[in-house]
Structures are given as C-alpha cells and as structure tokens.
Amino acid sequence: MPTLDDLPTLAKNAAIAANDSIAISNENLGGGSKIQQVPAALLTHGFTHAFRLDYDSVSVALAATTTGEINLMALTEGSVVTEVGLIVSTHFAGGSISGYTLAAGRTGATNGYLVAAEMEITNAVFRKNTGGELDTEAEIWTGDLIGSGQSLSVTITSTGDNLDTATQGSCIVLASIIEPSEYATLVPKFD
C-alpha cells in the first residue's frame, strides 16, 4: 500500500470524479482515528454539506400529501450560507405526478436559496442559488448571515398526485456554510 512518501511515483490523474474520495483529518472527532473520507465533489465544487434525498426516503415519501418541509440541519447563529445547489441524479416520477419540485431555504425564507427547482424533468440536472437570499452577485459575495433559531430546510411539492406515489427519483442538496468559529485556530498567529 502506498504511503505519502510514494506520491511522486504514483500515476497522475487528469480528472477527479465526483465520487472519488479525499482523506481529511476531522479535528471534531474524539477517540481513535480522526481520518475520514470526503467525496471529491464537495471539495472541488466548494460545498461543505451534502444531503441525499430519494423518493422512498422516510422524509420524502410523506404519506397522502402533495407538499412537505424537511429540516436538513440546524444552522449556527453567525454562520454564513454562501451557496446552495441541487443535483437531480434520477428524475422523480410515478403515479399521476406531473410536477415535482424542490425549494431550499432557511427558517423564515423557505425558498431563499432555491426556488421550485423542477425534478420531474430528465434534463433538470443542476440548479444553484435561485432564491431571493442568494440570487444576485452581491448576495453571493456576502452570503446569508444566519440569525438565532434557524434551520436549513427543503420543501418538496408534487403536482397531480401525492408525494408517496413516486416510484423513482434521487437528488443531492449541496450547501456551502461558513462557520466563523472554525477559523479561529485555522492557522498559527502571524506574529
């Protein structure tokens, strides 16, 4: 098995696939090894968080309803959301569903990051920053400063039939969230 000393002798890769793994040291872990693998897509595209939602996930397959909100994570007060994207890897279909959309945002602005991204269309593969909090260049540069009691959430809506009638579909919600407190010890003090 190669070690870090063997890097100069290893074959060079001209491309990184989204599902390649990159090893990191997670300083928040206690106990044994702090080494974890991270999908290359997160690091190469600038995202810090990823959430996979499938048609049959408990949160997605909400029984006998056409809309539902899913809280993905609590957001830390003072953190900054700079990007939110959606990748549809398999379009959503089933039953009499004629429309299937996902909006992403935070508490009080449920479509602030993504506005009704269509997921039932086979060519609707990627959307990013279409909501009112991140849809201009100035907003992207400054990000969305998070207040207290906020959560990152998505709202899924179907047209023509209930959410639980879907028989296929998978998407990944990506987010870039800056936690200022994590930067306090990022590098040694200058002088």
C-alpha positions as CSV (number, residue, x, y, z in Angstrom):
1,M,0.0,0.0,0.0
2,P,1.5,3.4,-1.0
3,T,2.4,5.9,1.7
4,L,2.6,9.7,1.3
5,D,6.3,9.3,0.5
6,D,5.3,7.4,-2.6
7,L,3.3,10.3,-4.1
8,P,6.0,11.2,-6.7
9,T,5.8,7.7,-8.1
10,L,2.0,7.3,-8.3
11,A,0.1,7.7,-11.6
12,K,-1.3,11.2,-12.1
13,N,-5.0,11.6,-12.6
14,A,-6.1,14.3,-15.1
15,A,-9.6,14.4,-13.7
16,I,-11.5,14.0,-10.5
17,A,-14.7,12.1,-10.4
18,A,-17.5,13.3,-8.0
19,N,-17.4,10.0,-6.2
20,D,-13.6,9.9,-5.7
21,S,-12.6,10.1,-2.1
22,I,-10.2,12.6,-0.4
23,A,-8.9,11.9,3.0
24,I,-9.2,14.6,5.7
25,S,-8.5,14.8,9.4
26,N,-11.7,15.7,11.3
27,E,-10.5,17.6,14.4
28,N,-14.0,17.4,15.9
29,L,-13.8,13.7,16.3
30,G,-12.8,12.2,19.7
31,G,-11.2,8.9,20.5
32,G,-9.5,6.9,17.8
33,S,-8.7,7.9,14.2
34,K,-9.7,11.3,13.0
35,I,-9.2,10.4,9.4
36,Q,-12.4,10.3,7.3
37,Q,-13.1,10.2,3.6
38,V,-15.0,13.0,1.8
39,P,-16.5,12.8,-1.7
40,A,-14.3,14.9,-4.0
41,A,-17.3,16.7,-5.4
42,L,-17.7,18.5,-2.1
43,L,-14.2,19.9,-2.1
44,T,-13.7,20.5,-5.8
45,H,-17.0,22.4,-6.1
46,G,-16.8,24.4,-2.9
47,F,-19.5,22.8,-0.8
48,T,-19.3,21.8,2.9
49,H,-22.5,19.8,3.3
50,A,-24.5,17.3,1.1
51,F,-27.8,15.6,1.7
52,R,-29.2,12.8,-0.4
53,L,-33.0,12.6,-0.8
54,D,-34.6,9.6,-2.5
55,Y,-38.2,9.1,-3.5
56,D,-38.5,6.4,-0.8
57,S,-36.7,8.2,2.0
58,V,-38.9,8.5,5.0
59,S,-38.8,12.3,5.0
60,V,-39.5,12.5,1.2
61,A,-42.3,9.9,0.9
62,L,-44.7,11.9,3.0
63,A,-48.0,9.9,3.0
64,A,-51.0,11.3,1.2
65,T,-49.8,14.9,0.9
66,T,-48.6,17.0,-2.0
67,T,-46.1,19.1,-0.1
68,G,-43.8,18.8,2.9
69,E,-40.9,20.6,4.5
70,I,-37.8,18.7,5.6
71,N,-35.3,20.2,8.1
72,L,-31.9,19.2,6.9
73,M,-29.8,20.7,9.8
74,A,-29.8,23.4,12.4
75,L,-27.7,26.4,11.4
76,T,-25.4,28.0,13.9
77,E,-26.1,31.7,14.7
78,G,-23.4,33.8,13.0
79,S,-22.7,31.2,10.3
80,V,-23.0,32.3,6.6
81,V,-24.6,30.3,3.8
82,T,-22.9,31.2,0.6
83,E,-24.2,28.6,-1.9
84,V,-27.0,26.0,-2.2
85,G,-27.3,23.7,-5.1
86,L,-29.4,20.8,-6.3
87,I,-28.3,17.9,-8.4
88,V,-31.0,15.6,-9.7
89,S,-29.3,12.3,-10.4
90,T,-32.6,10.4,-11.2
91,H,-35.7,12.4,-12.1
92,F,-38.8,11.9,-9.9
93,A,-41.8,10.1,-11.4
94,G,-44.6,7.7,-10.5
95,G,-48.3,7.6,-10.0
96,S,-50.0,10.6,-11.8
97,I,-47.3,13.0,-10.8
98,S,-47.0,15.8,-13.4
99,G,-44.7,18.1,-11.4
100,Y,-42.2,17.5,-8.7
101,T,-40.2,20.5,-7.3
102,L,-37.8,21.3,-4.5
103,A,-37.3,24.7,-2.9
104,A,-34.5,25.2,-0.4
105,G,-34.0,27.9,2.2
106,R,-33.9,28.6,5.9
107,T,-36.4,29.3,8.7
108,G,-38.5,32.3,7.6
109,A,-37.3,32.1,4.0
110,T,-38.2,28.6,2.9
111,N,-37.3,29.3,-0.8
112,G,-34.5,31.8,-0.1
113,Y,-31.8,29.6,-1.7
114,L,-33.6,27.6,-4.4
115,V,-37.0,28.5,-5.9
116,A,-39.0,25.5,-7.1
117,A,-36.4,23.6,-8.9
118,E,-38.1,21.0,-11.2
119,M,-37.1,17.4,-10.5
120,E,-39.5,15.5,-12.8
121,I,-37.8,16.6,-16.0
122,T,-34.9,14.4,-17.1
123,N,-32.7,17.3,-18.2
124,A,-33.1,19.3,-15.0
125,V,-29.8,18.2,-13.6
126,F,-28.3,21.2,-11.7
127,R,-29.6,24.4,-10.2
128,K,-27.8,26.8,-7.8
129,N,-28.6,30.0,-5.9
130,T,-32.0,30.9,-7.5
131,G,-33.7,32.0,-4.3
132,G,-34.1,35.6,-3.0
133,E,-31.3,35.4,-0.5
134,L,-28.5,34.3,-2.9
135,D,-29.7,35.2,-6.4
136,T,-27.6,38.3,-7.1
137,E,-23.8,38.6,-7.3
138,A,-23.7,40.9,-4.3
139,E,-25.7,38.4,-2.2
140,I,-23.4,35.6,-3.2
141,W,-20.3,37.6,-2.3
142,T,-21.6,38.4,1.2
143,G,-23.7,35.3,1.8
144,D,-26.8,34.9,4.0
145,L,-25.8,35.7,7.7
146,I,-27.8,33.3,9.9
147,G,-29.6,34.6,13.0
148,S,-30.6,32.5,16.0
149,G,-33.0,29.6,15.8
150,Q,-32.5,28.9,12.0
151,S,-32.5,25.6,10.1
152,L,-31.6,24.7,6.6
153,S,-34.7,23.1,5.0
154,V,-36.2,22.0,1.8
155,T,-39.8,21.9,0.7
156,I,-40.8,19.2,-1.8
157,T,-44.0,19.7,-3.7
158,S,-45.8,17.4,-6.2
159,T,-48.5,18.2,-8.7
160,G,-51.0,15.6,-9.9
161,D,-50.6,13.1,-7.1
162,N,-49.2,12.7,-3.6
163,L,-45.5,12.6,-2.8
164,D,-45.8,9.0,-1.7
165,T,-46.8,7.8,-5.1
166,A,-43.3,8.4,-6.6
167,T,-41.6,5.2,-7.8
168,Q,-38.3,6.7,-8.7
169,G,-36.1,9.8,-8.0
170,S,-32.9,10.8,-6.3
171,C,-31.3,14.2,-5.7
172,I,-28.5,15.7,-3.7
173,V,-28.8,19.1,-1.9
174,L,-25.5,20.8,-1.6
175,A,-24.6,23.7,0.7
176,S,-21.6,25.8,1.5
177,I,-21.8,27.1,5.0
178,I,-19.0,29.1,6.7
179,E,-18.7,28.7,10.4
180,P,-16.5,31.6,11.6
181,S,-15.6,29.9,14.9
182,E,-13.9,27.1,12.9
183,Y,-11.4,29.7,11.5
184,A,-10.2,30.8,15.0
185,T,-7.4,28.2,15.0
186,L,-7.1,27.5,11.3
187,V,-3.5,28.8,11.1
188,P,-1.0,29.9,13.6
189,K,-1.0,33.5,14.7
190,F,1.0,35.8,12.3
191,D,3.4,37.3,14.9
